[in-house]
Amino acid sequence: MRPDDWHLTEDVDDFLARAGGFLRSRPALHTTPLTVIEKMRTCRADAYGAEATLFGQLESGDEVCAIFYRPPSHRLTLTPLSPEQASSLAAHLADLGHRLSGVTADHDTATAFVETWQRHTGAASVPSWRGRLHRLGTLTPPEPRPGGRGRIVDPQDHEQLIGWCGEFVATVGEAPSIDAGSWADSRFADKHFTFWETPDGTPASMAGSTSMVGGMIRVDPVYTPAHLRGRGYAGAVTVEVSRAALTAGATDVVLFTDPANPTSNALYQRIGYVPVTDFTGYGFSYDAPEAGEEEDRHATRLPSGR
């Protein structure tokens, strides 16, 4: 791969005109770029900071075969690359003087990129996230089904929803915390939420989902308060949201789990989710860190409850 095989731009519309078809060709595998870049395209200009996002697409002949994006957080997200391609890109970006706060990609791509990035920049790297991507096969509601029903969250539930998203963030170690003042700028504000409520109408669990992009919907997040876990509520609300995604016409329904949590992995596989691949995020540190190089949490944190 030659460096000039990568075409770089800060124009999201130009980028999508060239690379949108590639992203939609594998919507499950490209779930995070699809949703994040669509949000960049549609939200207000300052939502991701004053600095422009850098986009890149790797072209072979007339076809795009990989992409990356680097938002103002300077955390790079990559679609799958061969070790040689990942190494070449790392060297190319280092030669151009880019300074990254981290990288997230499928495990092999991220690891190959990090090895070369360290050699060229002297950066130290620390694994910051692991996620296992699952795609829904045949939806299989768990038995026995807990009592109660699923219900779409409505405006009167807003305070409850913010509280649970705040608890979710604390549980999985995300930052920053969520409250009423920060809700509009959080990664949860554009999600669609469903509660599982007990027969007396008390909410017991929640699941969110993204809007459909390229035929793909991602279940994100799933959360049950600690004192209500172990009663089947998380599985029940995940089935509700997954069924709604299929009814809406989604061809790919996906979610992420923590690979180190056998309970959640087993639950989602019983429901019908099949593992696709593992993703890894690394954070970079330098001798003299620059201001503003904190990790981008919007697309890289574990998006389903543990």
C-alpha positions in Angstrom: 0.0 0.0 0.0 1.3 3.4 -1.0 0.6 6.5 1.2 -1.2 8.2 -1.7 -3.7 5.3 -1.8 -5.3 7.0 1.3 -7.5 10.0 0.4 -7.9 12.4 3.2 -10.6 15.0 3.7 -12.4 17.1 6.4 -15.6 17.2 4.4 -18.0 14.6 5.7 -20.3 14.9 2.7 -17.4 14.4 0.2 -16.2 11.4 2.4 -19.6 9.7 2.4 -20.1 10.3 -1.3 -16.9 8.2 -1.9 -17.0 5.8 1.1 -20.7 5.5 2.0 -21.2 2.5 -0.2 -18.3 0.7 1.4 -19.6 1.3 4.9 -23.1 0.1 4.0 -21.6 -3.0 2.4 -20.9 -4.6 5.8 -23.3 -2.8 8.2 -22.8 -5.1 11.1 -19.0 -4.9 11.1 -19.1 -1.1 10.4 -21.7 -0.4 13.0 -19.7 2.3 14.9 -18.5 4.3 11.9 -22.0 4.2 10.4 -23.7 5.6 13.5 -20.9 8.1 14.5 -20.4 9.5 11.1 -24.1 9.9 10.5 -24.3 11.8 13.7 -21.5 14.0 12.6 -23.3 14.6 9.3 -26.6 15.6 10.9 -25.9 17.2 14.2 -24.9 20.8 14.8 -21.4 21.8 13.6 -19.9 22.3 17.1 -21.1 18.9 18.6 -17.7 17.3 18.1 -15.6 20.4 18.9 -14.2 23.3 17.0 -11.5 21.3 15.2 -12.6 19.4 12.1 -12.8 15.6 11.9 -10.3 14.1 9.6 -11.6 11.3 7.3 -9.6 8.9 5.2 -10.5 6.2 2.7 -8.1 3.6 1.3 -8.8 3.0 -2.4 -7.7 0.2 -4.7 -8.6 1.1 -8.3 -12.0 2.7 -8.1 -13.1 0.8 -4.9 -12.9 1.9 -1.3 -11.6 -1.0 0.9 -11.1 0.7 4.3 -11.7 3.9 6.1 -10.7 5.8 9.2 -11.9 8.9 11.0 -10.2 11.0 13.7 -12.5 13.4 15.5 -11.3 16.4 17.6 -10.5 14.0 20.5 -7.7 12.7 18.2 -8.9 9.1 18.9 -8.6 7.2 15.6 -11.2 4.6 14.5 -10.4 2.1 11.8 -12.2 -0.5 9.8 -10.3 -3.8 9.3 -6.9 -3.7 7.7 -4.3 -6.3 7.0 -1.2 -6.0 9.4 0.8 -4.5 6.5 -1.9 -1.9 5.7 -2.3 -0.9 9.4 1.4 -0.5 9.8 1.7 1.5 6.6 -1.2 3.8 7.7 0.4 4.4 11.2 3.7 5.3 9.5 1.9 7.6 7.1 0.0 9.5 9.8 3.1 9.8 11.9 5.1 11.2 9.0 2.3 13.8 8.4 2.7 14.9 12.0 -0.7 13.7 13.3 -0.8 13.2 17.1 -3.3 10.6 18.3 -4.8 10.1 21.7 -5.7 6.4 20.9 -7.0 4.0 18.4 -10.0 1.6 18.2 -10.5 -1.2 15.7 -10.9 -4.9 15.4 -8.2 -6.5 17.7 -5.7 -7.5 15.0 -5.9 -4.1 13.2 -5.6 -2.1 16.4 -2.6 -4.1 17.6 -0.7 -3.9 14.3 -1.4 -0.1 14.1 -0.2 0.4 17.7 3.1 -1.5 17.2 4.1 0.8 14.3 2.8 3.9 15.9 4.9 3.3 19.0 8.1 2.8 16.8 7.5 6.0 14.9 6.3 8.3 17.8 7.7 6.8 21.0 4.1 6.8 22.4 3.3 4.4 25.2 0.0 2.5 24.7 -2.4 1.0 27.2 -5.5 -1.1 26.4 -8.5 1.0 27.3 -11.5 -1.1 26.0 -12.4 -4.5 24.8 -15.7 -5.3 23.1 -17.2 -8.3 21.4 -19.5 -7.5 18.5 -22.5 -9.8 18.0 -25.0 -9.9 15.2 -28.6 -11.2 15.6 -29.3 -14.5 13.9 -32.7 -16.1 14.9 -34.3 -14.1 17.7 -35.2 -16.6 20.5 -37.0 -15.2 23.5 -35.6 -16.7 26.7 -37.8 -19.0 28.8 -39.2 -18.5 31.3 -40.3 -15.0 30.4 -40.4 -12.7 33.4 -43.7 -11.1 34.3 -44.5 -7.7 32.9 -44.1 -6.1 29.5 -42.0 -3.8 27.3 -42.9 -0.2 27.0 -41.4 2.6 24.9 -40.0 5.3 27.1 -42.1 8.5 26.9 -41.4 12.1 28.0 -42.7 11.6 31.5 -40.0 9.0 32.0 -37.2 11.4 31.2 -35.9 11.8 34.8 -35.9 8.0 35.3 -34.0 7.6 32.0 -31.3 10.1 32.8 -30.8 8.5 36.2 -30.4 5.0 34.8 -28.0 6.2 32.0 -26.0 7.9 34.7 -25.9 4.7 36.7 -24.9 2.8 33.5 -22.0 5.2 32.8 -20.8 4.7 36.4 -21.1 0.9 36.2 -19.1 0.5 33.0 -16.5 3.2 33.9 -17.4 5.7 31.2 -16.8 9.5 31.5 -18.2 12.0 31.8 -21.1 11.4 34.1 -24.7 12.0 32.9 -27.2 14.4 34.4 -30.0 16.6 33.2 -27.6 19.4 32.2 -25.3 17.2 30.1 -28.0 14.9 28.6 -28.4 16.8 25.3 -24.7 16.4 24.5 -24.4 12.8 25.7 -24.2 9.8 23.5 -27.6 8.7 24.8 -29.7 11.7 23.7 -30.3 10.4 20.2 -31.1 6.8 21.2 -34.6 5.2 21.3 -35.3 3.6 24.7 -37.6 0.9 25.9 -38.4 -0.1 29.6 -39.3 -3.5 30.8 -41.8 -2.9 33.5 -43.1 -5.4 36.1 -46.8 -6.2 36.3 -47.5 -3.3 38.6 -46.0 -0.9 36.1 -42.6 -0.4 37.8 -39.6 0.0 35.4 -37.1 -2.8 36.0 -34.7 -2.7 33.1 -34.0 -0.6 30.0 -32.5 -1.0 26.5 -31.7 1.6 24.0 -31.1 1.4 20.2 -29.7 3.6 17.5 -31.6 4.9 14.5 -31.3 2.7 11.5 -28.3 3.5 9.2 -27.6 1.3 6.2 -30.1 -1.3 7.4 -28.3 -1.6 10.7 -29.6 -0.9 14.2 -27.4 -1.3 17.3 -28.8 -2.2 20.7 -27.1 0.2 23.0 -27.1 0.4 26.1 -28.8 -2.3 28.1 -29.0 -1.7 31.9 -30.7 -3.2 34.9 -30.2 -1.8 38.4 -28.1 -4.0 40.6 -30.9 -5.0 43.0 -33.1 -6.2 40.1 -30.6 -8.3 38.2 -30.8 -12.1 37.8 -34.6 -12.0 37.1 -34.5 -12.1 33.3 -35.4 -8.4 32.8 -32.3 -7.6 30.7 -33.0 -10.5 28.3 -36.7 -9.6 28.1 -36.1 -5.9 27.2 -33.3 -6.8 24.8 -35.8 -9.1 23.0 -38.3 -6.3 22.8 -35.8 -3.9 21.3 -34.4 -6.5 18.9 -37.9 -7.4 17.7 -38.8 -3.8 17.2 -35.6 -3.4 15.1 -36.6 -6.3 12.9 -40.1 -5.0 12.5 -38.7 -1.6 11.4 -36.9 -3.4 8.6 -33.3 -3.7 9.9 -31.3 -6.3 8.1 -28.5 -6.2 10.7 -29.2 -5.9 14.5 -26.0 -5.8 16.5 -24.7 -5.2 20.0 -21.4 -5.2 21.9 -20.6 -7.2 25.0 -17.6 -7.3 27.4 -15.6 -10.4 26.4 -14.6 -10.9 30.0 -18.2 -11.2 31.2 -19.4 -14.7 30.5 -22.9 -14.0 32.0 -23.8 -11.3 29.4 -22.2 -13.2 26.5 -24.1 -16.3 27.3 -27.4 -14.3 27.7 -27.2 -12.6 24.4 -26.2 -15.8 22.6 -29.2 -17.6 24.1 -31.4 -14.8 22.6 -29.9 -15.4 19.2 -26.9 -13.1 18.9 -23.8 -14.6 17.2 -20.3 -13.3 17.9 -18.7 -11.5 14.9 -15.3 -10.3 16.1 -13.5 -8.7 19.0 -12.5 -5.0 19.1 -9.8 -3.3 21.1 -9.2 0.3 22.1 -5.7 1.6 23.0 -4.9 4.9 24.6 -1.6 6.7 23.8 0.5 8.8 26.2 3.5 11.0 25.3 6.2 12.6 27.3 4.5 16.0 26.8 0.8 15.5 26.2 -1.0 18.2 24.4 -4.2 19.8 25.7 -7.4 18.3 24.5 -6.0 14.8 24.0 -8.5 13.0 26.1 -10.1 9.8 24.8 -13.3 9.9 22.7 -15.8 7.9 24.7 -18.7 8.3 22.2 -17.9 5.4 20.0 -15.5 3.3 22.0 -17.0 2.4 25.3 -18.9 -0.8 25.9 -22.4 -0.1 24.8 -24.3 -2.9 26.5 -24.9 -3.5 30.2 -22.7 -5.8 32.2 
